[in-house]
């Protein structure tokens, strides 16, 4: 049976739509991960706060490998993550949602693979389609049923953080084709693919990026925008839970077939 998990980013710190919630600390080969497990209309759902409760973990210090491995240990097969992003695209405005379909990686110091030559040997995962199309379709339908507009495509450029980007960087990123900028989607998405899990990301535009925004950037601005629009996330999350097919198979779950799959 397939199991669904949500990874909450900035502004999304709890599993508010679930009932009978219990908290668990999962011990993995990469350290501990804190999860909440609850139910939505009889379906067991897992929630993980990427930054910890109260936003205590900065982007570059998140233990991405422990988080994804913990969800795998909990028999999660599909992950929907949320991210707060700055917009480089004038068509993507603050308060709007973007369902990203490609990424650019500008991170520097993160452990971005399970196949580092030590833990599991070496393997090279295809990332032509980094985000699960099956799960993306579920999210698009959830938005339509709730009359919430979701931009169906976008390229996310991931920076190291925790600082915001410079106008010169943003100018370069726009030339590269980036639509939104954030600090957390990489290596999370590639680890999920290595672990043969479906993964999709809903990004909330909280501001225009540096040099585009008429004001300086602040984390307070990001949180305030998330708070104002949290109801959109809540409605979509509920619809995703309702429509999630616990029997569906997907090519993401066979991403490692050429090297024996991903077994715990």
Secondary structure, 3 states (H helix, E strand, C coil): CCCEEEEECCCCCCCCCCEEEEEEEEEECCEEEEEEEEEECCEEEEEEECCCCCCCCCHHHCCHHHHHHHHHHCCCCEEEEEEEEEECCCCCCCCCEEECCEEEEECCCCCCCCCECCCCCECCCCCCCCCCHHHHHHHHHHHHHCCCCEECCCEEEEECCCCCCCHHHHHHHHHHCCCEEECCHHHHHHHHHHCCCEEEEEEEEEEECCCCCCCCCCHHHHHHHHHHHHHHHHHHHHHHHHHCCCCCCCHHHHCCHHHCCCCC
